[in-house]
């Protein structure tokens, strides 16, 4: 049997996510991101297409590396304005029954004690369908606006993120035992205090002496996503993530990434296929190759390469406004950009800034597939078989037309080939639906060691004031 | 014409809010707080009853003053577990058209730069029906769990809160001009950079150089609620708040509070009736006085005075576990508790700890009215006319029975008397519905001075990198 293909939808609570300038397209709805109907319509469409989930990106701050100013980003709506993604989660769950909801939230801007409650709340109110995409943030502008001189360096951010995860695991997995809440109306015991533990975390970055504010939610720890592609990022993902998103627009680059990641996951004592890898792509599909190609050409009329450069400058930290548009970027330059390593892996071509900007204007730094359902299905199957990737994180060009086309043309074709599900799997929670096991993190996950407070040297009861 | 009466519903994203032990009542639904249906059912009920809004309280931390331990609070579900209130706002807006949604969020736990985006997002997605209840937090346990040695002192918290508000006003009112977002598809200009301003805030507690991440929302600054009753609290409310909640279970105490507050509001150059005051009460109403009295007696069987003491100890900072139950509290003691000043103002009675605990078990520290619609309507009209209060913040005893009874019996009686609206007022936003003006803060509000960045000495464009 051929390997199954999974789809996620890639979105962001903003106008211009990965399709620079396409907000100008007459059929584009992305300007309606401020209205809840934009999101509930999309969620229902994705569930109709049996997508694993919707994955909502985020940044804190804005793109002001390009030209040393935020002006281009503001003019082009390049991920600014950008609203809070978390407030979309429960509304999406209200209009769907199966769709997973992945939300990007940084470990840099909120204390883990209060953030743990946000996660538990989202998991409760979505019935266990929430996923958290762990990021450590890359925009200097975000750090400056919360009173930091500049963004912490990459390695230090990951070190702090590791302790952040430890605090979260202690709160989410260890503070309230499974049988703590008894709701005994006769005896008047809502929860048994001896089963609710102060976590007494004393670390380098965080001190959290007390108990978690929320009772256990369906998944306890939400499904963990990660998108790290640097050395630290891959290690962190291999330790913690259950789903990984990767940007790699070449087949050899993707193949190498998937292989490296699975090896690292195995090294951590985890099932290498217990982590699902989704590659960022964009699909432009229609009834025939010709119609798809025409649509692609039509979309191209609306791109804004300068908007794309504002984003790419922010991702890379390099001000592309100071580079000549027609000079080849050079492998040295592209290789020096950690965020772009996977983008360029296996790439033979020498890109100029202009080519790069045009490429990045549709679908961000992911591969774009254009054609009839037959054509695109052939290509996706080839990629999946060659690279061992589990599925794709689909960006849109025109909201919600791009996703509607995928649901209308591509999903039925993949179903006919037996490589795409025809109904949602059993299980209420996102973790059950993705992995078929229980709703909680498996015992091979590092969170496991924080389940029993005795295991990490904590007293068993909360009798001493935390 | 008699003074109109307004209702708000007082809730919290937890099991036991203001009715200690009543989660044990067979008809109580408060244990379903984790499910979104609990909230959407309630919201639809309140809108049927033409309530101004639902007001969701919150704490960060837990009640561990009583007996120097969190155990009693956990056993009694005394505001723990407690989930994030903000994630309820958009779902409530989705199932209603008019209801305001007030959410309590502390100025102590999140940086104003990221918090401003949460507020803008909530205001966008609710179509301008969000209110923010500004609190500075009172639980030491919350502060300890985010790595502070102890809660900042009361005066310092308010000083910091004042600067926090200044940063928010600059971001929400001043950063994006009204005509910044033009969405010009022809010219490819989403927003005009020269109309988006870096706020360049350099203060004692916060440094925020940049632009706000969100475009202007319907109300820009959400409707501002406050519940401060200390000297600092009243001054802060008089400066900033548009709606004020007060705990005062006696008529003279409430009268004095309302009068003081309106004087302070006028001193700030604001319309003294431009601030709506809602007093915390509980209404137990039924077809007849006898039936209401019987219901009240039945409810009493489920109270937990110890759970109430866990809350009261947290509110006051005094460990009531160390006080003898039958000894009068003494006016000195009660007067020494800032949070209880209004509770005891005008009170003749000397309370023992036990009496106080029983009193506090239903409806928190607010007055309880029991009777037929006629009886309760008489009393509420008397209170409104004597005290100049604008309305009531209604706590529940049994969720959602208490609110259903009010909607079924009391609202129609008040409508017959011409003192309660028979339809919602015009206007889409909460501010328009409450005050009949526009969706934005009036020019007499202190936020006004931050609308034009030139007025507070900032450069007019964002051309210099923030």
Contacts between the chains, C-beta under 8 A, distances in Angstrom:
chain1	res1	chain2	res2	distance
A	13	B	121	7.1
A	15	B	190	6.4
A	16	B	190	7.4
A	21	B	188	6.5
A	23	B	183	7.8
A	23	B	185	7.8
A	23	B	190	6.3
A	24	B	185	4.3
A	24	B	188	6.0
A	26	B	185	7.5
A	31	B	183	6.2
A	34	B	124	4.0
A	34	B	125	6.9
A	34	B	215	7.7
A	34	B	217	7.6
A	35	B	124	7.7
A	35	B	125	7.4
A	35	B	127	7.8
A	36	B	90	6.1
A	36	B	93	7.3
A	36	B	94	6.0
A	36	B	125	5.1
A	40	B	94	7.8
A	60	B	114	6.1
A	60	B	213	7.5
A	61	B	210	7.5
A	61	B	213	7.4
A	62	B	210	7.2
A	62	B	211	6.8
A	62	B	213	6.6
A	64	B	210	7.9
A	64	B	465	5.7
A	64	B	466	7.3
A	68	B	465	4.9
A	69	B	193	7.8
A	69	B	462	7.1
A	69	B	463	6.4
A	69	B	464	7.9
A	69	B	465	5.5
A	70	B	193	7.3
A	70	B	196	7.5
A	70	B	198	7.9
A	70	B	210	7.4
A	70	B	211	6.0
A	70	B	462	5.9
A	70	B	465	7.5
A	70	B	466	7.0
A	71	B	193	3.7
A	71	B	462	6.4
A	71	B	463	6.8
A	72	B	193	7.8
A	74	B	190	7.5
A	74	B	191	5.0
A	74	B	192	7.8
A	74	B	193	4.6
A	74	B	196	5.1
A	74	B	211	7.5
A	74	B	462	7.5
A	75	B	188	7.8
A	75	B	189	5.5
A	75	B	190	6.4
A	75	B	191	6.5
A	75	B	192	7.3
A	75	B	193	5.5
A	76	B	188	7.4
A	76	B	190	6.3
A	77	B	190	3.6
A	77	B	191	6.8
A	80	B	211	7.8
A	80	B	213	6.4
A	81	B	176	8.0
A	81	B	181	7.9
A	81	B	191	7.7
A	81	B	213	6.4
A	81	B	214	5.1
A	81	B	215	4.1
A	82	B	117	7.8
A	82	B	213	5.4
A	82	B	214	7.3
A	83	B	117	6.5
A	83	B	120	6.7
A	83	B	121	4.0
A	83	B	124	6.4
A	83	B	125	7.9
A	83	B	213	7.6
A	83	B	214	5.6
A	84	B	117	5.5
A	84	B	118	5.0
A	84	B	121	3.9
A	84	B	122	7.9
A	86	B	87	6.9
A	87	B	86	6.9
A	87	B	87	6.6
A	87	B	89	7.2
A	87	B	90	5.3
A	87	B	118	7.4
A	87	B	121	5.3
A	87	B	122	6.2
A	87	B	125	6.0
A	88	B	90	7.7
A	88	B	125	7.7
A	89	B	87	7.2
A	90	B	36	6.1
A	90	B	87	5.3
A	90	B	88	7.7
A	90	B	90	6.9
A	90	B	91	5.1
A	91	B	90	5.1
A	91	B	91	5.9
A	91	B	94	6.0
A	91	B	125	7.5
A	93	B	36	7.3
A	94	B	36	6.0
A	94	B	40	7.8
A	94	B	91	6.0
A	94	B	94	6.6
A	109	B	111	7.0
A	109	B	114	5.2
A	110	B	110	6.5
A	110	B	114	7.3
A	111	B	109	7.0
A	111	B	146	4.5
A	111	B	147	7.2
A	113	B	145	4.4
A	113	B	146	5.3
A	114	B	60	6.1
A	114	B	109	5.2
A	114	B	110	7.4
A	114	B	146	6.7
A	117	B	60	8.0
A	117	B	82	7.8
A	117	B	83	6.5
A	117	B	84	5.5
A	118	B	84	5.0
A	118	B	87	7.4
A	120	B	83	6.7
A	121	B	13	7.2
A	121	B	83	4.0
A	121	B	84	4.0
A	121	B	87	5.3
A	122	B	84	7.9
A	122	B	87	6.2
A	124	B	34	4.0
A	124	B	35	7.7
A	124	B	83	6.3
A	125	B	34	6.9
A	125	B	35	7.4
A	125	B	36	5.1
A	125	B	83	7.9
A	125	B	87	6.0
A	125	B	88	7.7
A	125	B	91	7.5
A	127	B	35	7.9
A	141	B	210	6.0
A	141	B	466	7.5
A	144	B	209	5.9
A	144	B	210	6.7
A	144	B	466	7.6
A	145	B	113	4.4
A	145	B	208	5.3
A	145	B	209	6.5
A	145	B	210	4.8
A	146	B	111	4.5
A	146	B	113	5.3
A	146	B	114	6.7
A	146	B	208	7.8
A	147	B	111	7.2
A	147	B	206	6.1
A	147	B	207	4.6
A	147	B	208	7.4
A	181	B	81	7.9
A	183	B	23	7.8
A	183	B	31	6.2
A	185	B	23	7.8
A	185	B	24	4.3
A	185	B	26	7.5
A	188	B	21	6.5
A	188	B	24	6.0
A	188	B	75	7.8
A	188	B	76	7.4
A	188	B	304	6.2
A	189	B	75	5.5
A	190	B	15	6.4
A	190	B	16	7.4
A	190	B	23	6.3
A	190	B	74	7.5
A	190	B	75	6.4
A	190	B	76	6.3
A	190	B	77	3.6
A	191	B	74	4.9
A	191	B	75	6.5
A	191	B	77	6.8
A	191	B	81	7.6
A	192	B	74	7.8
A	192	B	75	7.3
A	193	B	69	7.8
A	193	B	70	7.3
A	193	B	71	3.7
A	193	B	72	7.9
A	193	B	74	4.6
A	193	B	75	5.5
A	196	B	70	7.5
A	196	B	74	5.1
A	198	B	70	7.9
A	206	B	147	6.1
A	207	B	147	4.6
A	208	B	145	5.2
A	208	B	146	7.8
A	208	B	147	7.4
A	209	B	144	5.8
A	209	B	145	6.5
A	210	B	61	7.6
A	210	B	62	7.2
A	210	B	64	8.0
A	210	B	70	7.4
A	210	B	141	6.0
A	210	B	144	6.7
A	210	B	145	4.8
A	211	B	62	6.7
A	211	B	70	6.0
A	211	B	74	7.5
A	211	B	80	7.8
A	213	B	60	7.5
A	213	B	61	7.4
A	213	B	62	6.5
A	213	B	80	6.4
A	213	B	81	6.4
A	213	B	82	5.3
A	213	B	83	7.6
A	214	B	81	5.2
A	214	B	82	7.4
A	214	B	83	5.6
A	215	B	34	7.7
A	215	B	81	4.1
A	217	B	34	7.6
A	304	B	188	6.2
A	462	B	69	7.0
A	462	B	70	5.9
A	462	B	71	6.4
A	462	B	74	7.5
A	463	B	69	6.5
A	463	B	71	6.9
A	464	B	69	7.9
A	465	B	64	5.7
A	465	B	68	5.0
A	465	B	69	5.5
A	465	B	70	7.4
A	466	B	64	7.3
A	466	B	70	6.9
A	466	B	141	7.5
A	466	B	144	7.6
